[in-house]
Amino acid sequence: MGKIVDKIIARRKKYQNRSHSKVADQSGGVTGKDGVDDGIPSEWYYSFEFFPPKTEAGLDNLVTRIDRMSRRLEPLFIDVTWGSAGSTSARTLAVASHAQRYCGVDVLMHLTCTGMTKDQLSHALQQAKSCGVHNILALRGDPPKGKRSWLKGDVSGGECDRSIELVKLIRELHGDHFGIAVAGHPEGHPSSESQEEEMKHLKNKIDAGADMIITQFF
């Protein structure tokens, strides 16, 4: 298991080199393990997102489903969400660890600033590292406690106001161990004052040490 961004770069190079000598069938689709054309262009890749369930039975069902989907559909990676204020931390880490160790699929683990102290974030990162996780999606998280939606100027309510501070914390504590993804908002984030501010903030996250951007629409 390694950094997802390295897999993406390697995949792009592979298909650039094959641009004049495609191995895919006439439709350009990917042929699955059972010989069925999945209808997906060979140069594309995709991932699955999973939410940690609340019960042990749900957890058992989820890891079985992840194993089946990973073997049959071969996603480039999966990502596992993180509850506000670390409410799902134990289950998130359990799913991430199992998926990597037993399903053989790379995991992008969400980590959010909302309601979290820097000590709690540091502890979560150390646990993730111990579980073999190499990729973190650094997020501000859900709206602050007591609010149902983001308003202009809102921050996380935790000790890291925005995800850029979490990116800096990860790099400060763990250097290049983690591949870091951050969120990009093509339509603009509801808390941003303008599109220009949004793009400036996105660039600052990359400059702070993020490796890749995952887009999100509101």
SULDA-V833716 format. One record per pair of residues at least 4 apart in sequence whose ideal C-beta (glycine too) atoms are under 7 Angstrom apart, sorted by the first residue. I is the first residue (numbers start at 1). J is the second residue. Records with the same first field share a line. If there is no record, write none. Layout:
BEGIN
I = J + J
END
This chain:
BEGIN
1 = 100 + 106 + 132 + 134
2 = 6 + 134
3 = 134 + 135 + 179 + 211
4 = 8 + 77 + 106 + 108 + 135 + 179
5 = 9 + 179 + 211 + 212
6 = 10
7 = 11 + 76 + 106
8 = 12
9 = 13
10 = 14
11 = 15 + 45
12 = 16
13 = 17
14 = 18
15 = 19 + 42 + 43
18 = 22 + 23
24 = 28 + 29 + 30 + 42
25 = 29 + 31 + 37
27 = 37
28 = 41 + 42
29 = 37 + 38 + 39 + 40 + 41
30 = 38 + 40 + 42
31 = 35 + 37
32 = 36 + 38
40 = 44
45 = 76
46 = 75 + 76
47 = 75 + 76 + 77 + 78 + 79
48 = 69 + 75 + 78
49 = 79 + 81
50 = 62 + 66 + 78 + 80 + 95
51 = 81
52 = 80 + 81 + 88 + 91 + 92 + 95
53 = 58 + 59 + 62
54 = 58
55 = 59
56 = 60
57 = 61
58 = 62
59 = 63 + 91 + 94
60 = 64
61 = 65
62 = 66 + 95
63 = 67 + 95 + 98
64 = 68
65 = 69
66 = 70 + 78 + 99 + 103
67 = 71 + 102 + 103
68 = 72
69 = 73
70 = 75 + 103 + 105
75 = 105
77 = 105 + 106 + 107 + 108
78 = 99 + 105 + 107
79 = 108 + 110 + 137
80 = 92 + 95 + 96 + 107 + 109 + 110
81 = 92 + 110
82 = 88 + 92 + 110 + 111 + 112
83 = 87 + 88
84 = 112 + 114 + 115 + 141 + 142
85 = 114 + 115 + 116
86 = 116 + 120 + 124
88 = 92
89 = 93 + 124
90 = 94
91 = 95
92 = 96 + 109
93 = 97 + 127 + 128 + 131
94 = 98
95 = 99
96 = 100 + 107 + 109 + 131 + 133
97 = 101 + 131 + 132
98 = 102 + 103
99 = 103 + 105 + 107
100 = 105 + 107 + 132 + 133
101 = 132
106 = 135
107 = 133 + 135
108 = 135 + 137 + 181
109 = 128 + 133 + 135 + 136 + 137
110 = 137 + 139
111 = 121 + 124 + 136 + 137 + 138 + 139 + 166
112 = 139 + 140 + 141
113 = 140 + 141 + 156 + 158 + 160 + 162 + 163 + 166
114 = 140 + 141 + 142 + 144 + 156 + 157 + 158
115 = 145 + 157 + 158
116 = 120 + 121 + 158 + 159
117 = 158 + 159
118 = 122 + 159 + 160 + 169
119 = 123
120 = 124
121 = 125 + 160 + 166 + 169
122 = 126 + 173
123 = 127
124 = 128
125 = 129 + 170 + 173 + 174
126 = 130
127 = 131
128 = 133 + 136
129 = 133 + 174 + 177
134 = 178 + 179
135 = 178 + 179 + 181
136 = 170 + 178 + 180
137 = 181 + 214
138 = 163 + 166 + 167 + 170 + 180 + 182
139 = 163 + 183
140 = 156 + 162 + 163
141 = 156
143 = 147 + 148 + 149 + 150 + 154
144 = 154 + 156 + 157
145 = 157
149 = 190
150 = 154 + 189 + 190 + 191
151 = 191
152 = 191 + 193
153 = 191
154 = 191
155 = 161 + 162
156 = 160 + 161 + 162
160 = 165 + 166 + 169
161 = 165
163 = 167 + 182 + 183 + 205
164 = 168 + 204 + 205 + 208
165 = 169
166 = 170
167 = 171 + 180 + 182 + 205 + 208 + 209 + 210
168 = 172 + 208 + 209
169 = 173
170 = 174 + 178 + 180
171 = 175 + 209
174 = 178
179 = 211
180 = 209 + 210 + 211
181 = 210 + 211 + 212 + 213 + 214
182 = 205 + 210 + 213
183 = 214 + 216
184 = 202 + 213 + 214 + 215
185 = 189 + 198 + 216
186 = 215 + 217
187 = 217 + 218
188 = 192 + 195 + 198
189 = 198
190 = 218
192 = 197 + 198
193 = 197
194 = 198
195 = 199
196 = 200
197 = 201
198 = 202
199 = 203
200 = 204
201 = 205
202 = 206 + 213
203 = 207
204 = 208
205 = 210
206 = 210
END
